[in-house]
């Protein structure tokens, strides 16, 4: 009799848990949209016709973009934002549209080359908007603003601010704005550079470096899976607005993504995406940032006319051919040297 009662209790708890999970998934799902009609010749029409949006994102950043080792799916806030953009292109909702997105692992140093060479349609990869990058690619957004911080071992009390990194070994990622900020704020730091922040975490764990610095939400992901080995210093020293990277001069596509971002800011989808990813790591939900509809670069001669129409967007790809050689050469140099001159990023 006791066994039967115990079994009944377990069954009831399982039913309640299943119902709760079902309720959560319903809350985080976005609006269902009918298949839209896009201007002929636009990037949106091209992507819709091929049936696949190719998204460059990171595979090792818990909370933003991480490949689930069990399912193989890429998960995180960047991924959720990319899904909402895909819904605007294909219709449906953020669940049904998953089959129409192809993710390409994109580390910091590869973001500009992947956009310029057409390997991806967009990049959503903790991609800081800055003037240097805007010379070779364009950005929609921002959709998130992070602050750069420092991660150390839990028992380390010697580092309380960025200036304390002078004369210490600090790690960040090649070709990132985090590297640029570190060198500017702590010029005497001994900087170690890797391709990914998870590699920096390994270097901190085994004592090769004394600190890791990048945006606080990225570090929070590393801290959460460190089994209390790491902690955040909580001494922010820069602001990093994350944007969606796309080809230089494609103003029609940029305006389209900006419109979609403003839509999800207003209808609650941005908050739902945040709560289910970064919120689950303990980060407090903030108001989404204001979209920056910055004017087209003077080098993109036809871009101003594309923002009013439809088919002319295809002619805006010409400027990238003039800027791409310098971009690709700097990205290769960033992988072989520790200089921070290539287009920086976190």
N, C-alpha and C positions, 0 to 999 in steps of 0.2 A: 504493500500500500504506500509506504514511504517513497519507494522507487518511482511509483506511478506519479505521486505528487511532485517529486523532484523533476521528473521528465516534463510534467505539465508546466512547471515554472520556467524551465529552460525554453520550452516551445513558445510561451507567451513573451518572454524577453526577446527572443529571436524575431518574433513577429513585430514587436514594437520597434526594434532596431531597424528592421527592414523598412518599415513604414517611415521612420525618421529619415533614413538615407534617401528614400524615394522623394520625400518632401524637399530635402536639401537640393537634390539634383534638379527638381522642378524650379526652385527659386533661382538657381544659377543659370538656367537655360534662358537664352535671349528670345527676342520676338521672332515670329515666323514671318518671312517676307515672300511675296510672290516673285517669280523670276523677273528681274527688271530688263528694260530695253536701254542699251547704252548708245551714245553717239557713234556713228560709223567711223571706223578708223582709229578710235580711241584705244588706249591700253586696256581699259575695262572690257571693251568689246572683243579685243584679241584674246584676253585671258578667258573670258566666258566661252568663246568659240573653241578654244583648245581644251576646255573642261578641267583646267588645273591651275591653281595659284601656287607658285613656287616661292616659298618663304625661307629666307636665311635666318637662322636663329642659333642660339647656343645650346649645347647638350649637357652642360655640366654645372648649371647655375640654378640651384634649388630656389624655387619661388618665381623664377623668371622663365627659364628654359632648361629643362633637364629630361634626359631620356630615361623613362622608367625601366629599370633592369628586368622587371618581370614581364611587362606587356610590350616593351619596345616603343611605346608611345612617348612623344615629347610633350611635356606638361609645364605649365607655369603661366605667369601673368602676360608675358610677351606673346605666348601661344594663344591665350584667350583673346587678346587684342587682335591678333592676326585672323582668328576665326570670325570676329565681328566684321572685319573688312571683307572677308570672303563672302559672308552673308549678303553684303551690299552688292557684290558682284554677281553672285549666282542665285540669290534668293534662298529660301529655307530658313533654318535656324542654326545655332552654333553646334548642335549635335549632328544634324543631317549633313552639314557642309564639311565635316571632317574628311570624308572620302574624296573631296575635291581639293585638298591641300597636300602639297608635297613639301616636306621639310628638308632643308639642306644644312648640315652642321656648318656654322660660320663663326670662326674665332675672330677676335678683334682685328687682327692684321689683314684678314681677307675680306672685310665688309665692302670697302670701296671697289676692289677689283671684281668681286662677284656681281656687284650692281652694274658696273661699267661693261663687263663682258657678257651680260645677259644670262649669267648662270642662275640668277634668282630674279623674281619680279619685284620683291620688296625685301628689306631686312628689318626684322624686329628682334633686336639682340642687345638690350641695354646700351643703345646706340646714342651717345651724347651728341646733341646738336651744337656745332660750333662753326665759326666763320671759316676756319681752315678746311673743314670737310665740305662746306657749301661751295667751295671752288670746284669740286669735282663731282659731287652728288647733290641731290636735293632732299629735303625733309618735310614730312607732314608731322603735325603735332606742335608741341610735345604732348605725350599722353601720361607722363610721370616725371616728377622731379626728385632726384635722389641727392643725398649729401655724402661726400667722401669722408670716410672715417678710417680707423685703424683697428686691426685685430691682433691680439697678442696671446700668449699662453696665460691660463687662468691665474697662475701664481706670480705673474710678472707685474710689479708695481712701478717699474722704472720708467715706463712710457706713459705720459699723461697728455701729451699734445704732439702735434706734428713736428715741432721744433726738437722734441726729444729724439727724433729719428736721426738727427745729425750724428755722424760717427757710429751709427748702428747699421746692421744688415736688415734691409727691408725689401720685400718682394711685391711686385705687381706684374701686370701683363704687358707684353710687347705691343707697341703701337697704340697705347691707351692714353686717354686724358689723365687717368690716374698716375701714369708715369710722369707726364708733363707737370702735373700739380705737385707731385712728390719732389721732383728735382727743383722746382721753383721755391717750395716752402722749406725744404730741408736739403740744401745744396751739397752738404757734406755727408749725406747718407750713402751707404754702400748698397747700390741698387742691384738686385737680382731680377732678371726678367724671364718669364715663362710664357707659354702659349695660352694657358688656362689658369683660372684662379684656384681650381682644385689642386693643381700642381704646386701653387704657392702654399696652400694649406699643408701639403705633405712636407714641404721644405720647413715650414714653421714647426710642425710636429717633431721632425727628426733633428732640429737644431741648426739647420743650415742658415736660417734667417731668424731674426728676433721679432719681426712684425710683418704683417701683410696689410696693404692699404688699397682700397678701392671704395666703391659706393656702399653705404651702410646696409642696404637691403641684400646685396650680394654677400657681404660678410655675415649678415644675420643667418643666411642659409648655411654657410660653412660652420658657424658656431652651433647651430641647432643639431647638426649631425656629427659634432666633434666629441660627443660623450663627455661634455663639460671640460674638455681639455683647453678650449679657447674662450676668450671673452672679447666683447667690444670695449674699446677705450671710451667711446661716446664723447669724442672731441671733434666734431665735424669741422671741415675747413674749406669746403667748396660746395657749389650746387651744380648738379648735372641734369639738364633737361633731356629726357629720352624721347627720340623721335623715330618715325618710320622712314627708313632710307629708300630712295627710289632714284631712277635715272635723272641726270641733270637736264633741266629744261622741260620736263613733262608736266607742265602746269595744270593741264586738264586732270591728269591722274592725281596730282598733289591736292588740287582743290576737292576732288572727289573723296579722297581719304580724309581730308580735314573736315568736310561736311559730315562724314560718317562718324568721326571721333566726337564731334560736337553733339551728334544725335545720341550716341551711347552715353555721353556725359549727362544728358538731360533725362533719358528714359530709365536710368538705374542699372543699365548693363555694365557700365564701367565699375560701379561699386560692387556688383555681384561678382565680376571677374576678380577684383581686388580681394574681396572677402574670402573667396574660395582658394586663393593662392598665397599671396603675401600676408593676408589676414590670418591664414592658418598657421603662419610662422610667428604670429604675435605682433606683427606690425600694425600700428593704428591707422585706420582708414582716414584719408584726408580728402579734401575737395580736389577733383581733377584740375589740372592746370589749364590756363587759357591757351587756346590754339594760336600759334604765331603765323599769321599769313604774311610772311615777309615778301617784299617785292622780288621779282626775278632778277637774277644777276645780269649786269649789262652785257656779259659775254654771250648770253643766250638770246641772240637777236630776234628770233621769231616767237619767243615765249610769251610776250605780252599779248599777242594776237590770239594765242591758243586758248587763253583763259575765258574767252567769250564764246568760243564755238566748239565744234566737235572734231571733225576729221583732221584738222590741222595739227593735232598733237603728234602725229608721226614725224613731222618735219623737225621737231625739237631735239631729236637725238644727235644732230650734227655737232653741237658744241662739245659733247663728251669726247669726240675723237681728237680734239685738239688738246684736251686736258688729260686724257688717259695715260699717255706715255709717262709723264712725270709721276702720276699716281702709282702706276704699276712698278716703276723702278724704285720708288721710295718704300713700297710695301715689301719688296724683296730685301732691300737693305735693312729693314727693321728686323727681319728674322735672323740676319747675320751679325748685326751689331747692336749695341745697347744704347744708341743715340735715340733721341726723342723727336727728331725732325719730321718723320712721316706723320701723315694725318692722324692725330691722336684720338683715342677713344677709351671708354671703360669696358 
